[in-house]
Amino acid sequence: MAGTAFADPIINLVEQQVKDQGGILGGRDVKVVKYDNRASVAEAGAGAQKLMYDEKVSAIVWGGVSGAEVHVVSNFAEENGILFIQFGGIESAEQKKFTLSGDISTKELTDALVNLTNKVLKPKTVAFLAADLSDYRDRVAQYKEGMEPQGVKTVYEQYVPQGSTDLMSYLTKIKYDKPDVLITELAPDIILTLAVQSMELGGWGDIKVITTGAGEYAKARPGAQGWYIIHVWIPGKQDPASVKFQGDYQAMFGRAPTANHLYYYNSLWTAIYAIEAAVTDTDLLKIAQTARFSGKLEWDTPMGHGHWTADSMGYGGLSPTICRIEDKQMVQVTTPE
């Protein structure tokens, strides 16, 4: 799903955008070489090696659909001196020389969710339902760390195996425990199941639901109405970079992009801007060092102005958007600082 729904259209879009702007480095096109790691840690390492040594790429992006895959590719980049632009939070960011993020950090995501919970919803009890992946487990631990000092008690915490199609046992227990807030992080297909099966149990009642980007895929379902989403971006934003991203995507595919497409878009364009900043596509070490340490890597992303410096630990200083599903649409929510 990650490849066909997100990576492939963004590859087509960005390659065309580069052509339309006259290329980079004096008029050269960008060609994205794709390797499918099949959600395998071993294949992630093999793919990074093939891309660098056989395909002679200038940089590597994305890395995989789980933190374990991304970790392997990041380690490869660090050991071999090639730029790697990944999704989201960077593990041991202070030790990385060649790994950057094209998106928000785990801390920014965590802080936004905790801020929404503590200062807007103000629950006494909370439940967690997340995919059984190490990075999701880590984030749940950080959410709890931010909420417990405010007296928020965890009454339920479970992790869903990948590929699950029946969430009834989880949802039944959650409704029995009656938390004030349910925080969930699941893949798009399982999020849809969550929205559908919750209605089969009579809806959420007084339980407030918070989820991350995948929640967008359930916005048309009755069971998702009222959900809060910690997002990287929402369609309809009017800054020039957002208008271009949405307009170009819609012109090519006949529909609006989702925020999950933006994860792929930001990472790929950040790599391209790094190559331009280094003024080379063959000196891999110069590309990586320029991106991480020179302060020359910056561009106006649909998430705001990104600027990667020697002191920013591989992040561009981008922030999430908090929104709420209302009448099948995502509406931005302002929260206290």
C-alpha positions in Angstrom: 0.0 0.0 0.0 2.8 2.4 0.9 4.4 2.0 -2.6 1.3 2.0 -4.8 -0.8 4.6 -2.9 1.9 7.0 -1.8 5.4 6.5 -3.3 4.4 5.9 -6.9 2.2 9.0 -7.4 4.7 11.3 -5.6 7.6 10.0 -7.7 5.6 10.8 -10.9 4.6 14.2 -9.5 8.1 15.3 -8.4 9.8 14.1 -11.6 7.3 16.2 -13.6 7.7 19.2 -11.3 11.4 19.2 -11.8 10.9 19.0 -15.6 8.4 21.9 -15.4 10.9 24.1 -13.5 13.6 23.5 -16.0 15.5 20.8 -14.1 18.3 21.2 -11.5 22.0 21.7 -11.7 21.8 23.5 -15.0 18.8 21.8 -16.5 19.1 18.2 -15.5 16.1 16.0 -14.9 15.6 14.0 -11.6 15.1 10.3 -11.9 13.9 8.4 -8.9 15.1 4.8 -8.7 12.7 2.6 -6.6 13.5 -0.4 -4.6 10.8 -2.4 -2.8 12.0 -3.7 0.5 8.7 -5.6 1.0 8.5 -4.3 4.6 11.6 -6.4 5.5 14.5 -5.3 7.6 16.9 -7.5 5.7 15.6 -6.2 2.3 15.9 -2.6 3.5 19.7 -3.0 4.0 20.0 -4.9 0.7 18.1 -2.2 -1.1 20.2 0.6 0.3 23.4 -1.2 -0.8 22.0 -1.8 -4.3 20.9 1.8 -4.7 24.2 3.2 -3.7 26.6 0.8 -5.4 24.7 -0.5 -8.4 22.3 2.4 -9.2 24.8 5.1 -8.2 22.1 7.3 -6.7 22.9 10.7 -5.2 20.8 10.3 -2.1 18.3 7.8 -0.5 14.9 8.7 0.7 12.1 7.1 2.8 13.6 3.8 4.0 10.6 1.8 4.8 7.2 1.6 6.5 8.5 0.8 10.0 11.1 2.3 12.3 13.1 -1.0 12.2 13.5 -0.7 8.4 14.4 3.0 8.6 17.0 2.3 11.3 18.8 -0.1 9.0 18.9 2.4 6.1 20.0 5.2 8.4 22.9 3.0 9.8 23.9 2.2 6.2 23.9 5.9 5.3 26.0 6.8 8.3 28.6 4.0 7.6 28.8 4.8 3.9 28.6 8.6 3.7 25.4 9.0 1.7 22.6 11.4 2.4 19.4 9.7 3.8 16.1 11.7 4.1 13.7 9.7 6.2 10.2 10.2 7.6 9.5 11.6 11.0 11.7 11.2 14.1 15.4 10.3 13.8 16.7 7.8 16.2 19.8 9.1 18.2 19.6 12.3 16.1 22.6 13.8 17.9 24.9 11.1 16.6 23.8 11.3 13.0 25.9 13.0 10.4 24.1 12.0 7.2 20.5 11.3 8.2 17.9 14.0 8.0 14.1 14.2 8.4 11.9 15.8 5.8 9.0 16.0 8.3 8.2 16.7 11.9 10.2 15.2 14.7 8.8 12.6 17.1 9.0 15.3 19.9 7.0 17.8 17.9 4.3 15.2 17.2 4.3 14.0 20.8 4.2 17.6 22.2 1.3 18.5 20.0 -0.8 15.4 21.0 0.0 15.9 24.7 -0.8 19.6 24.5 -4.2 18.9 22.9 -4.9 16.2 25.5 -3.8 18.1 28.6 -4.9 21.7 27.7 -8.0 21.2 25.5 -9.6 17.8 26.3 -8.4 17.6 29.9 -9.3 13.9 30.5 -9.0 12.0 33.8 -8.5 8.7 32.0 -7.1 7.6 28.7 -6.8 4.5 26.6 -4.2 3.6 23.9 -4.7 1.4 20.9 -1.8 1.3 18.5 -0.1 -0.9 15.9 2.3 -3.5 17.2 5.4 -1.7 16.0 8.4 -0.6 18.0 8.1 3.1 17.0 4.4 3.2 17.9 5.1 1.6 21.3 7.8 4.2 21.9 5.5 7.1 21.1 2.8 5.7 23.4 5.4 5.7 26.2 6.2 9.3 25.5 2.5 10.3 25.4 2.0 8.7 28.9 5.1 10.4 30.2 3.6 13.8 29.1 0.1 13.1 30.6 0.8 11.3 33.9 2.2 14.4 35.6 -1.2 16.0 34.9 -3.0 13.2 36.8 -4.2 11.4 33.6 -4.6 7.7 34.3 -4.1 5.0 31.7 -7.0 2.5 31.9 -6.3 0.5 28.7 -3.2 -0.1 26.5 -3.1 -2.7 23.7 -1.2 -3.2 20.4 -2.8 -4.5 17.3 -0.8 -7.0 15.1 -0.2 -6.0 11.5 -2.9 -7.3 9.1 -5.6 -7.4 11.8 -9.1 -7.2 10.3 -11.2 -7.6 13.4 -11.0 -5.1 16.2 -14.2 -6.0 18.1 -12.4 -7.5 21.1 -10.3 -4.3 21.6 -13.3 -2.0 21.1 -15.5 -3.9 23.4 -13.0 -3.6 26.2 -12.4 0.1 25.5 -16.1 0.8 25.7 -16.3 -1.2 28.9 -13.4 0.8 30.5 -15.0 4.1 29.4 -11.9 6.2 29.1 -12.4 10.0 28.6 -10.0 9.9 25.6 -8.9 7.1 23.2 -5.5 7.7 21.5 -4.9 5.4 18.5 -2.1 5.0 16.0 -2.9 2.5 13.3 -2.3 2.0 9.6 -4.9 3.5 7.2 -6.7 0.2 6.5 -7.0 -0.6 10.2 -8.2 2.9 10.9 -11.1 2.4 8.5 -11.9 -0.9 10.3 -11.8 1.0 13.6 -14.3 3.6 12.4 -16.7 1.0 10.9 -16.6 -1.5 13.8 -17.0 1.2 16.4 -20.4 2.1 14.9 -21.4 -1.6 15.0 -21.0 -1.3 18.8 -23.1 1.9 18.9 -20.5 4.6 18.4 -18.1 6.2 20.8 -20.5 7.9 23.2 -18.6 10.4 25.3 -15.2 9.0 24.4 -13.0 11.6 22.5 -10.7 10.0 19.9 -7.3 11.3 18.9 -5.3 9.8 16.1 -2.4 10.7 13.8 -2.3 11.1 10.0 -3.9 7.8 9.0 -7.1 9.0 10.6 -7.7 11.1 7.5 -8.7 8.0 5.6 -11.7 7.5 7.8 -13.0 11.0 7.6 -16.1 10.1 5.5 -17.2 7.3 8.0 -19.8 8.2 10.6 -17.6 6.5 13.3 -14.8 9.1 12.6 -16.9 12.2 13.1 -15.4 14.3 15.9 -12.0 12.6 15.9 -9.0 14.9 16.5 -6.0 14.3 14.1 -2.4 15.3 14.7 -1.4 15.9 11.1 1.4 17.1 9.0 -0.9 19.0 6.6 -4.5 19.3 5.5 -5.9 20.1 2.0 -7.1 23.6 1.5 -4.2 25.5 3.2 -3.6 28.7 1.3 0.2 29.3 1.6 1.9 29.2 -1.9 3.8 25.9 -1.3 0.5 24.1 -0.2 -1.4 25.5 -3.1 1.3 24.3 -5.6 1.5 20.8 -4.0 -2.3 20.3 -4.0 -2.8 21.9 -7.4 -0.1 20.0 -9.2 -1.2 16.7 -7.6 -4.8 17.3 -8.4 -4.0 18.2 -12.0 -2.0 15.0 -12.5 -4.3 12.6 -10.7 -7.8 14.2 -10.6 -8.0 14.2 -6.8 -6.5 16.0 -3.9 -3.5 14.5 -2.1 -3.6 13.4 1.5 -1.2 14.3 4.2 0.4 10.9 3.9 1.5 11.9 0.4 3.2 14.9 1.9 5.5 12.7 4.0 6.8 11.3 0.7 6.8 14.6 -1.1 8.7 16.5 1.6 11.4 13.9 1.9 12.0 13.6 -1.8 12.1 17.4 -2.4 14.4 17.9 0.6 16.9 15.5 -1.0 16.6 17.4 -4.3 17.3 20.7 -2.6 20.3 19.2 -0.8 21.8 18.1 -4.2 21.2 21.6 -5.5 22.8 23.2 -2.4 25.9 21.0 -2.8 26.0 21.8 -6.6 26.8 18.2 -7.4 25.0 14.9 -7.9 28.1 12.7 -7.8 30.1 13.8 -4.7 28.0 11.9 -2.1 29.9 13.1 0.9 29.6 16.7 -0.1 25.8 16.3 -0.6 25.4 14.7 2.8 27.7 17.2 4.6 26.1 20.2 2.9 22.6 19.0 3.9 23.5 18.3 7.5 25.9 21.0 8.5 26.2 24.0 6.1 22.9 25.7 6.8 22.4 26.1 3.0 19.5 23.5 2.9 16.2 25.3 3.2 13.0 25.5 1.2 9.3 26.5 1.5 7.5 23.2 2.2 3.7 22.8 2.4 4.3 22.4 6.1 6.1 25.8 6.3 9.6 27.0 5.8 12.2 24.3 6.5 15.7 25.1 7.4 18.3 22.4 8.2 21.3 23.7 10.2 24.3 22.2 12.0 22.4 22.7 15.3 19.0 21.4 14.2 19.8 17.7 14.7 18.7 16.8 11.1 15.3 18.5 11.4 14.0 21.5 9.4 11.9 23.0 12.2 8.5 22.0 10.8 5.4 21.8 12.9 2.3 19.6 12.8 -1.3 20.7 12.2 -4.1 19.8 14.6 -7.5 19.3 13.1 -10.9 17.8 13.8 -13.2 15.8 11.5 -16.4 17.7 11.1 -19.1 16.8 8.5 -16.5 14.6 6.7 -14.0 17.4 6.5 -10.8 18.2 8.4 -11.0 21.5 10.2 -7.9 23.1 11.8 -8.0 23.4 15.6 -6.1 26.1 17.5 -4.6 24.9 20.8 -2.9 26.8 23.6 0.8 27.0 23.7 
